[in-house]
Amino acid sequence: MKDNLSRRMVIPGEVVAEGDVNLGSGVYREGDKVCASIMGLLEKRKSFVKVIPLTGRYIPKVGDFVIGKVTDVNLTHWYVDINSAYNAILNPRDYFRDIDAFQTSLLKILAPGDMIFAVVREITPTKKVYIAMTNRGARLLRGGRLLTINPAKVPRVIGRKSSMISMIKKEVKCSILVGQNGRIWIKGKPELVEIAVKAIKRIEREAHLSGLTDSIKSMIIEEREKL
């Protein structure tokens, strides 16, 4: 699948569209013109325009899937590092199976260092972030390799309609979970995991380039043929 040819680098204040279009993040309207508010990668469709930042720390949003690391546990909940300025809280009722916190030590279920794939359930006005593992796909992660990239590059790794990440999974035959917080979990044959890591790191470096999906696919095939 070809990449959207409208993608290009833009700078703050640059006019990126005109007229009646819907605005996404990273843009603002000035009269009849739409301008970029940040430096980043322009994504423009028929009636929609946004700019994807190329740098930036992860800011949690409700509905985001994230890969978290359990950092602490007390009698009533777990604290989870989600690669953000805000630690997340996982309550027993948000675990993927029923837990009676008064009858079971939470430490025996999830301990510091455990990795989980969860969804951001709620963000309070005071910036408390609550995550849940009750959604489909959420789970405890065992084994595998954890890779961390710039969260701003995650949409490029996923691709339009998941085109990029689906292609990588198919070509390397690995299980891959991508968190919106910039963490990516890969599990498979070690030599194929290495190829997946190489591909993702290249996407992170070259996120601003067009035709990237085809280029990455060719690279993966070349690396695989060397095995």
N, C-alpha and C positions, 0 to 999 in steps of 0.2 A: 504494500500500500504506500502511495506517495505521501510525503509530508505536505502540509498546507503551505503553499508557495507564498502566502501573505506574511509569513513569519519573517521578521527582520528586527534588528536592534533599533531602539528609539531612545531618545533622551528626554528629560523633563522639559515640558513646554512645547515639544514638537507636535505639530498638527498631525493626527493619525486618521481622522475621519471627518466627514461633514454631513450635515442633515439629520434626518430622523433615524437614529440607530440606538439600540439598547446599550447601556454602559455597564461594563463589568468592573473589576478592580483595577487600580492603577491608571485610571483616566478621569478626566473631568470635562465639563462642557463650558465653553466660553462663546456665547452667542450661538452662531450656527456651526461652530467648529468644535471638535473633540480633540483634546490635547492629552499627552502623556503626563502623568504626575510623578513618575519614577523612571529610572533607567531600567530597561528590561527588554523582553522579547514580545513584540507585538503579535497578537492573535486576532485576526480580523475575519469575520464571516459576513454574509449578506446584510444582516440586521443586528450584528453584535460585535463589540470590540472591547478588548481588555489588554493590559500589559502585565506579563508575568515577570516578577522581579527575579534577577539573577543572583541576588544575595539576600540574606536575611535569616533571622532566627525563627524557629517554628512558633507560631501563635495558634493555640488550640481553637478549634471550632467544633460545635456540636455536630455529631455525625461523622467526624473524621475517624478513620481507623488508624491506630498507632501501635507501635511496638514499644513496650515498656519494660523496665527492669525494676523488680521489687527491691526497695531499699531499706524498708523497715516494716515492722508489724507490731500492733498492740492488741489489746483485748477485743477491739471492735472493728478494726479495718486494717488494710494494708496501705502503705505509701509507695507510690510508683514513680520512678523517673521516666518522663516521656520526652526527654531532650528539649525541654522548654524552660522558660524562667519560672514556670509554675509546676510543682510536683502535683501528681494526681492522687486521688483517693479511690480505692476499690473497696466497697462494702461487701460483706458476705452475701447479702441478698442479690448482688450484681454478679456473683460468680456463676459459672455455667451449670452448677448443680446445687441443690439445696444444702445449706449448712446451718447448723444450730451453733452459733458462736458461744453459747453458754455451755454446750456439751463437748465441743471440739476445739482444740487449740488451733488457731489459724496458722500458727507456725508450722504445723504438720501438713498443711495444705499447700501454702506458698511461703517460701523462705527467701530471705534476702539473697539476691543474685539470680533468682528465677526470672525468665523472660516470658512475656505474655503478649498476645495479639488481642487488642481490645478496641472498643469504640468510645469516643467521648460522648457521655450521656448528658452531662449538664455542666454549665459554667455559671457560677453565682456572681452577683454584682461585686462581691469582694474578691473575685478571681479564684475561688476554689474550683478546682476541676475534678469532676467525678467521671470515672470510666466504668464500663460494664463489659462483661464477657458473656452476656446472655444472647447477643446477636449471632446470627448465623455466620460461621467462619471464625469467630473468636475462639482462642484456645491457648493452652500452655505450649510453649515452644521447647522442644527437646532436641539437643544436638544441633547440627547445622552450623552455618557461619553467619555472623552478623556484620553487616556493612553499613556505615553511616555516611550519608552524602548531605550536601546542602539541601535543606527542605524546599527551597525555591525551585530546585531542579526536578522534584518528584513528578510534576505533571509531564515533563518531557520523558522521564523514564517510563511512565505509564503509557503515554501516547494517546492520540485521538481514539476514542472508543476502545481503549486498552490495546491498541494495535502494536505498540512497541513491546510491552511486557509480555503479551501473548506470543509474539514472535520469538522472544528470547527463551521463554519456557519451552516452546516447541523445539527449538534448535538445540538446547542444552539438556532437555529432558530432566530438569530439576524442579523441585517445589520451590516457589518464590512467593514471599509475602512482602508487600510494599506498604510501609506506614507513611501517612502524610507528614509525620514528624521527621522524615529523613532517614529512618532506619529501614534496612532491607534484610530479610532473613532468607537464606538460600540453603537448601539441603539436597544433596545428590551425590553422585560419584565425585570424589575430590578433584579429579582433573577437569571435569565439566563445570564444577563450582568455580574453579579458577577462571575458566573462560567467561562464565557469567559475570564474575566480579570485574574482569577486564573490560567487558562490554559496558557495564553500568558506569564504571569510572570514566570511560570514554564519552558516554552520553553526558555525564556531568560536565566534562571539560568542553564539549562541543555542542552544548544545548542550543546555541544561537544559530547553528548551521542548518540549512535546508537539506532535504534528501538524506537525512540521518538514518532513517529506518533501513533503507536499502544498504547503506554503507555499513551499518552495524551487522546486518545479516551476513554480508559478504565476509566481514572480519571473523565472525563466529564460525562460518563454514571453513574458512582457511585455517583457523586455529584447531578446529575439530579434526581436520584431515591430517594434522601433524601428529596426532596421538597414535 
